[in-house]
Amino acid sequence: MEKLKVMTIFGTRPEAIKMAPVILELKNFPQEVEVIVAVTAQHREMLDQVLNLFNIRPDYDLNIMSAGQTLFDITSRALLGLNKVLQEVKPQIVLVHGDTTTTFAGALAAYYHQISVGHVEAGLRTGNKFSPYPEEMNRKLTAALTDLNFAPTNTAKENLLREGIDEEKIFVTGNTVIDALYKTVKKNFTFNDKLLDGIDYAGKTILVTTHRRENWGEPLRQVYKALKKILDEFADVKIIFPVHKNPVVRDVVNEELGNLPRVYLTDPLDYEPFANLMNRVDLILTDSGGVQEEAPALGKPVLVLRNTTERPEAVNAGTVKLVGTNFENVFANTKLLLTDADEYKKMSDACNPYGDGIAAKRIVQAILWHYKFVDEKPATFQPRR
């Protein structure tokens, strides 16, 4: 039997983190699979950090990132670049991940070439096409083009079934982000950053990340004002804030939190130090999707600075709480976790519904089964209780 040509396409740091375990697992089957890695570099520097960490060298790098790029720019450049790559490589299946513009463009390019599509992290939904924007429609449009759906949870599978996706094309695998996390977090990790290594982590330490478009402007300002009040009321609380490089975010952070004592503002961190920083802090406030999945695996309560989430499993499990961006909500819920030991324990001890560290093995087994290289389908992921 000829080797199966599998091309992975991704362009951002979160995609790279979650695709890396799949690429590494595919490479464990050199007799059956030829792995081709294509990146759009929708995000350049942040993508490269992860590629270097996992020692992945792209076979094709479109390098499309440009200053001030719009969704139109990203979509058109990715689509045109991938057209040439697919014409040359002619893979049997293209794997895309998640919900970025690269995800949709990659699936669309494969469809135009009548190439099968596998969607890693399929089935996440909020039900609101503008929240998050543009991710919700990226993943829904990708689903319409997908042949093999790798749903991280049963909830994601149910979302796909409601949209009329054939159950035979859905595999519940767990989320590969947990695979990556377990490979990355180390018990006695030393930060190369002098600022992070010099922080006294005694007392209470809060990690903050914000970047989502729908939160730009006044919503973010409300969050930062709430954090400022927390600092006023709790003398032992410290805040570590890797600040997104977008000036729309950075300017408001500096206005509200710049030069305050016990606030440590840093540039965005590489994945390895960030994962280990999550493991070091007590509480996380974020509007990130990936952090909602990673932190429960580390026993860290998460307050999500959004009104909707496509990851309801951790909300239902009790380790994640949606608080939005309203000043009073953010302040009250943060204060509760800093003062109520029982509430903190309840959230930190909740089970992780997202993965067990072998999602990539299930995904690769599903691909090999589909193409008749192995006889057994992968077992369905079930969260540990």
Buried (B, 14 or more C-beta within 10 A) or exposed (E): EEBBBBBBBBBBBBBBBBBBBBBBBBEEBEEBBBBBBBBBBBBBEBBBBBBEBBEBEBEBBBBBBEEEBEEEBBBEBBBEBBBEBBEEBEBBBBBBBBBBBBBBBBBBBBBEBEBBBBBBBBBBBBEEEEBBBBBBBBBBBBBEBBBBBBBBBBBBBBBBBEEEBEEEBBBBBBBBBBBBBBBBBEEEBEBEBEEBEEBEEEEBBBBBBBBBBBBBEEBBBBBBBBBBBBBEEBEEBBBBBBBBEEEEBBEBBBEBBBEBEBBBBBEBBBBBBBBBBBBBBBBBBBBBBBBBBBBBBBBBBBBBBBBBBBBBBBBEBBBBBBBBBBBEBBBEBBBBBBEEEEBBEBBBEBBBBBBBBBBBBBBBBBBBBBBEBBEEBBEBBEBEE
